[in-house]
């Protein structure tokens, strides 16, 4: 997820196979988020109907997968993401795809033909296999992901890696970050960005379990008393950021390492690539920002 994304979103599925312990999409309205995947079978048709009647001057880049992975295993059965992408291409809408999956390789030629108007992002939190199996057991190994990224890069598709979330005491060391960035460079990744974990009551319960399973002594106390500065219990909908000095330290280290490898520490602006309706420097009308996400 890109903080501050200002545009449209599509989530063809509800629920996620990846079972990431830090997942922010596991609100109380989706208590079976890890265990039941719902396919929104009419998503491509709804999308096409809305784009047919598009009346706004602005064309915002569409974020595919703001709350769940659009290329999780269910996609192999339902093809909803591929069909939505085909609709976006038909109506000349720029898009971002966020994924942790290697299944996206199936659609390499689909994205390649639209490579000047799309940006593919893989979310990678660790290259440590033992750690990955604990914190995100449903995701593929990082080496498999980087193999797929290289294929897209070789095909001329713009690719990025989002190191998000960076988990305090778990994946935040300079050495840990350096390992990810090194693999990014080898794969030809053009953009890297990242963010530090935000806590919420349900996320905190899962993170406490991870800290305990990893045997990180006093980890829970450090989260509460030093890194996030909070007292339990957390309110159900309260989101807590790490204290600013910690975030600045971690993100400055990330930025320095990225720039040292001659990679852009940024997120590309697809507006300058769009060949759709005329662009404007004015902010989009509010009603255009949520049109797709209200229904899909």
C-alpha positions as CSV (number, residue, x, y, z in Angstrom):
1,X,0.0,0.0,0.0
2,X,1.3,3.4,-0.9
3,X,0.6,6.0,1.8
4,X,-1.2,9.0,0.4
5,X,-2.3,7.3,-2.8
6,X,-4.8,9.6,-4.5
7,X,-6.8,7.7,-7.0
8,X,-9.1,4.7,-7.6
9,X,-8.8,1.2,-6.3
10,X,-9.9,-2.3,-7.4
11,X,-9.9,-5.4,-5.1
12,X,-11.4,-8.3,-7.1
13,X,-11.2,-10.5,-4.0
14,X,-12.0,-10.2,-0.4
15,X,-9.8,-12.2,2.0
16,X,-6.2,-13.2,1.4
17,X,-4.3,-16.5,1.2
18,X,-1.0,-15.0,2.3
19,X,-1.8,-14.9,6.1
20,X,0.6,-12.0,6.8
21,X,0.8,-11.4,10.5
22,X,1.0,-7.6,10.0
23,X,-2.0,-7.3,7.6
24,X,-4.0,-4.1,8.0
25,X,-7.0,-5.4,6.1
26,X,-8.2,-7.7,8.8
27,X,-10.9,-5.5,10.2
28,X,-13.8,-6.9,12.3
29,X,-16.0,-6.8,9.2
30,X,-14.0,-9.6,7.7
31,X,-13.3,-12.0,10.6
32,X,-12.5,-14.9,8.2
33,X,-10.1,-12.8,6.1
34,X,-7.4,-15.5,6.1
35,X,-9.7,-18.5,5.8
36,X,-12.4,-17.6,3.3
37,X,-11.7,-15.9,-0.1
38,X,-14.6,-14.3,-1.8
39,X,-14.4,-13.7,-5.5
40,X,-16.3,-10.6,-6.7
41,X,-17.4,-12.4,-9.9
42,X,-19.0,-9.4,-11.6
43,X,-16.1,-7.1,-11.0
44,X,-15.0,-6.8,-14.6
45,X,-18.5,-6.1,-15.8
46,X,-19.1,-3.5,-13.1
47,X,-15.8,-1.9,-14.0
48,X,-16.6,-1.8,-17.7
49,X,-20.0,-0.3,-17.1
50,X,-18.4,2.5,-15.0
51,X,-15.7,3.3,-17.5
52,X,-18.2,3.4,-20.4
53,X,-20.0,6.2,-18.6
54,X,-16.8,8.0,-17.3
55,X,-17.6,11.7,-17.4
56,X,-14.7,13.2,-15.5
57,X,-11.9,15.1,-17.0
58,X,-9.3,13.4,-14.8
59,X,-7.9,9.9,-15.2
60,X,-6.5,8.8,-11.9
61,X,-4.1,5.8,-11.9
62,X,-6.0,2.8,-10.6
63,X,-4.4,0.8,-7.7
64,X,-5.1,-2.9,-8.1
65,X,-4.9,-4.6,-4.7
66,X,-5.2,-2.0,-2.1
67,X,-6.6,-4.4,0.5
68,X,-5.9,-7.9,-0.7
69,X,-3.6,-9.6,-3.3
70,X,-5.2,-9.7,-6.7
71,X,-2.8,-12.4,-7.8
72,X,-3.4,-14.8,-5.0
73,X,-4.3,-18.5,-5.9
74,X,-8.0,-17.7,-6.4
75,X,-7.0,-15.8,-9.5
76,X,-6.0,-19.0,-11.2
77,X,-9.6,-20.2,-11.0
78,X,-11.5,-16.9,-11.5
79,X,-9.3,-14.7,-13.8
80,X,-10.9,-11.6,-12.3
81,X,-7.7,-9.6,-12.1
82,X,-6.8,-10.3,-15.7
83,X,-10.2,-9.4,-16.9
84,X,-10.2,-6.1,-15.0
85,X,-6.7,-5.3,-16.4
86,X,-8.0,-5.9,-19.9
87,X,-10.9,-3.5,-19.2
88,X,-8.5,-0.8,-17.9
89,X,-6.3,-1.2,-21.0
90,X,-9.3,-1.0,-23.3
91,X,-10.3,2.3,-21.8
92,X,-6.7,3.6,-21.5
93,X,-6.5,3.9,-17.7
94,X,-3.1,3.8,-16.1
95,X,-2.7,1.3,-13.3
96,X,-0.5,0.1,-10.5
97,X,-0.5,-3.6,-9.4
98,X,0.6,-4.5,-5.9
99,X,1.3,-8.1,-5.2
100,X,3.3,-10.6,-3.2
101,X,2.7,-13.4,-5.7
102,X,4.5,-15.1,-8.6
103,X,1.2,-15.9,-10.3
104,X,1.4,-12.6,-12.0
105,X,4.0,-14.2,-14.4
106,X,1.0,-15.7,-16.2
107,X,0.0,-12.2,-17.4
108,X,3.5,-11.1,-18.4
109,X,2.5,-10.5,-22.0
110,X,-0.7,-8.7,-20.9
111,X,1.2,-6.1,-18.9
112,X,4.1,-5.9,-21.3
113,X,1.8,-4.6,-24.1
114,X,0.8,-1.8,-21.7
115,X,4.2,-1.2,-20.2
116,X,4.2,2.6,-20.8
117,X,1.0,3.0,-18.7
118,X,1.4,0.6,-15.8
119,X,3.7,0.0,-12.8
120,X,4.1,-3.4,-11.1
121,X,5.1,-3.5,-7.4
122,X,6.1,-6.5,-5.3
123,X,5.8,-6.2,-1.6
124,X,8.8,-7.8,0.0
125,X,9.4,-7.7,3.8
126,X,12.3,-10.2,4.1
127,X,14.7,-12.5,2.2
128,X,15.1,-14.7,5.3
129,X,13.2,-17.9,4.6
130,X,12.8,-19.0,8.2
131,X,11.4,-15.6,9.1
132,X,9.1,-15.4,6.1
133,X,7.5,-18.7,7.0
134,X,6.6,-17.3,10.4
135,X,5.4,-13.8,9.5
136,X,3.8,-14.4,6.1
137,X,3.4,-18.2,5.6
138,X,1.2,-18.1,2.5
139,X,3.7,-16.0,0.4
140,X,6.2,-17.5,-2.0
141,X,10.0,-17.4,-1.3
142,X,11.7,-14.2,-2.1
143,X,14.0,-15.8,-4.6
144,X,11.0,-16.9,-6.6
145,X,9.6,-13.4,-6.6
146,X,12.9,-11.9,-7.8
147,X,13.0,-14.5,-10.6
148,X,9.6,-13.2,-11.8
149,X,10.6,-9.6,-11.4
150,X,13.6,-10.1,-13.6
151,X,11.4,-11.5,-16.4
152,X,9.2,-8.4,-16.2
153,X,12.2,-6.1,-16.2
154,X,13.6,-7.9,-19.2
155,X,10.3,-7.4,-21.0
156,X,10.5,-3.7,-20.5
157,X,7.9,-3.4,-17.7
158,X,8.5,-0.8,-15.0
159,X,8.9,-2.6,-11.7
160,X,9.3,-1.6,-8.1
161,X,9.6,-3.2,-4.7
162,X,7.8,-1.9,-1.6
163,X,9.5,-2.8,1.6
164,X,6.4,-2.4,3.7
165,X,6.0,-2.9,6.5
166,X,9.4,-2.7,8.1
167,X,8.9,-4.5,11.4
168,X,10.8,-3.1,14.4
169,X,13.2,-5.5,16.0
170,X,12.4,-8.1,13.3
171,X,13.2,-6.7,9.8
172,X,14.5,-3.2,10.5
173,X,18.3,-3.8,10.8
174,X,20.5,-2.2,8.1
175,X,21.8,-5.6,7.2
176,X,18.3,-7.0,6.7
177,X,17.4,-4.1,4.5
178,X,20.7,-4.3,2.6
179,X,20.0,-7.9,1.6
180,X,16.6,-7.0,0.1
181,X,18.0,-4.0,-1.8
182,X,20.9,-6.2,-3.2
183,X,18.4,-8.6,-4.6
184,X,16.4,-5.7,-6.1
185,X,19.5,-4.4,-7.9
186,X,20.3,-7.9,-9.3
187,X,16.8,-8.2,-10.6
188,X,16.9,-4.7,-12.3
189,X,14.3,-3.1,-10.0
190,X,13.9,0.6,-10.9
191,X,12.0,1.9,-7.8
192,X,12.1,1.0,-4.1
193,X,10.1,2.6,-1.3
194,X,8.9,1.5,2.1
195,X,7.3,2.3,5.4
196,X,7.4,1.3,9.0
197,X,4.7,-0.9,10.6
198,X,1.6,0.8,12.0
199,X,0.0,-0.9,14.9
200,X,-3.7,-1.6,15.6
201,X,-5.2,-3.8,18.3
202,X,-5.6,-6.9,16.1
203,X,-2.2,-6.4,14.4
204,X,-0.6,-5.9,17.8
205,X,-1.9,-9.3,19.1
206,X,-0.3,-11.0,16.1
207,X,3.0,-9.1,16.4
208,X,3.2,-10.0,20.1
209,X,3.0,-13.7,19.0
210,X,5.7,-13.2,16.4
211,X,8.0,-11.5,18.9
212,X,7.5,-14.3,21.4
213,X,8.0,-17.1,18.8
214,X,11.2,-15.4,17.7
215,X,12.4,-15.2,21.2
216,X,13.1,-11.5,21.1
217,X,13.6,-10.7,24.8
218,X,11.8,-7.6,26.0
219,X,10.5,-7.1,22.5
220,X,6.9,-6.5,23.7
221,X,8.2,-4.0,26.3
222,X,10.3,-2.2,23.7
223,X,7.3,-1.8,21.4
224,X,5.2,-0.4,24.2
225,X,7.7,1.8,26.0
226,X,10.3,2.9,23.4
227,X,9.2,2.4,19.8
228,X,5.5,3.1,19.7
229,X,4.9,4.5,23.2
230,X,1.4,3.2,24.1
231,X,-0.4,1.4,26.9
232,X,-2.7,-1.6,26.6
233,X,-5.4,-2.2,25.7
234,X,-5.5,-0.5,22.4
235,X,-8.8,0.9,21.2
236,X,-10.3,-1.3,18.4
237,X,-9.8,1.2,15.6
238,X,-6.8,3.1,16.8
239,X,-3.8,3.2,14.6
240,X,-0.4,4.0,16.1
241,X,2.7,5.0,14.3
242,X,6.2,4.4,15.6
243,X,7.7,7.5,17.2
244,X,9.1,9.9,14.6
245,X,12.7,9.6,15.6
246,X,12.6,5.9,15.0
247,X,10.8,6.2,11.7
248,X,13.3,8.9,10.5
249,X,16.2,6.7,11.4
250,X,14.9,3.6,9.6
251,X,13.7,5.4,6.5
252,X,16.8,7.5,6.1
253,X,18.9,4.3,6.3
254,X,16.6,2.8,3.6
255,X,16.8,5.8,1.4
256,X,20.6,6.0,1.6
257,X,21.0,2.3,0.8
258,X,18.6,2.6,-2.2
259,X,20.3,5.7,-3.6
260,X,23.8,4.1,-3.1
261,X,22.7,1.3,-5.4
262,X,21.6,3.8,-8.0
263,X,17.9,2.9,-7.6
264,X,15.2,5.5,-7.3
265,X,13.7,6.0,-3.9
266,X,10.4,7.1,-5.3
267,X,7.1,6.1,-6.8
268,X,6.6,6.8,-10.5
269,X,3.8,9.2,-11.6
270,X,1.8,7.5,-14.3
271,X,0.1,10.8,-15.2
272,X,3.0,11.7,-17.4
273,X,2.7,8.4,-19.3
274,X,-1.1,8.5,-19.7
275,X,-2.5,8.8,-23.2
276,X,-6.1,8.9,-21.9
277,X,-8.3,12.0,-21.6
278,X,-6.6,15.3,-21.0
279,X,-4.8,15.7,-17.6
280,X,-5.0,18.6,-15.3
281,X,-2.7,19.9,-12.5
282,X,-5.8,20.5,-10.4
283,X,-6.8,17.9,-7.8
284,X,-9.4,15.4,-9.0
285,X,-13.0,15.8,-8.1
286,X,-13.7,13.9,-4.8
287,X,-16.4,11.8,-6.4
288,X,-14.0,10.5,-9.0
289,X,-11.6,9.2,-6.4
290,X,-13.9,6.5,-4.9
291,X,-16.0,5.6,-7.9
292,X,-14.5,2.1,-8.5
293,X,-13.7,1.3,-4.9
294,X,-17.3,1.7,-3.8
295,X,-18.4,-1.2,-6.0
296,X,-15.4,-3.4,-6.7
